[in-house]
């Protein structure tokens, strides 16, 4: 976590799910796949974009979802909505 978000910690980490999808930026080159282990918990500290992460964005229900990685748009958000973990409007994403 520190590699991606800087000097932060987490309390009460709980595995939410494991997701596999095409990697962000793989549209122009050979296909690449990512495997994401998603956890939830209380973040301790201030997250900063680190390593290969260019910027952090906070995504809310009414925000434009075009900027999120394919794995988030295709797999993670639909799963969190279907399971009632994320309580947003359940209409399909644009």
WOWO-V236283 format. One record per residue. N is the residue number from 0. PSI is psi in degrees with one decimal (999 if undefined). Layout:
[[N PSI] [N PSI]]
This chain:
[[0 -39.5] [1 -30.9] [2 -38.3] [3 -33.8] [4 6.4] [5 -155.1] [6 75.0] [7 163.9] [8 179.5] [9 143.9] [10 138.5] [11 37.4] [12 135.3] [13 128.8] [14 126.3] [15 -41.6] [16 169.9] [17 129.3] [18 142.8] [19 133.6] [20 178.3] [21 146.9] [22 150.4] [23 139.4] [24 -0.5] [25 3.1] [26 -27.9] [27 -17.0] [28 -163.0] [29 147.1] [30 136.2] [31 147.5] [32 143.9] [33 150.2] [34 122.9] [35 126.5] [36 112.0] [37 127.0] [38 155.9] [39 152.1] [40 -176.4] [41 120.7] [42 133.0] [43 117.2] [44 179.8] [45 115.3] [46 143.1] [47 143.8] [48 126.0] [49 168.8] [50 -128.4] [51 0.6] [52 119.9] [53 -41.3] [54 155.8] [55 138.3] [56 147.1] [57 126.6] [58 122.2] [59 173.6] [60 -40.3] [61 2.3] [62 157.3] [63 122.6] [64 7.7] [65 -21.0] [66 -7.6] [67 155.2] [68 152.8] [69 -38.6] [70 -34.8] [71 -47.8] [72 -41.9] [73 -32.4] [74 -53.6] [75 -55.0] [76 -46.8] [77 -37.9] [78 -44.7] [79 -37.0] [80 -45.4] [81 -34.3] [82 -2.8] [83 15.5] [84 -39.0] [85 119.8] [86 57.0] [87 172.6] [88 135.4] [89 10.6] [90 151.4] [91 146.5] [92 146.1] [93 999]]
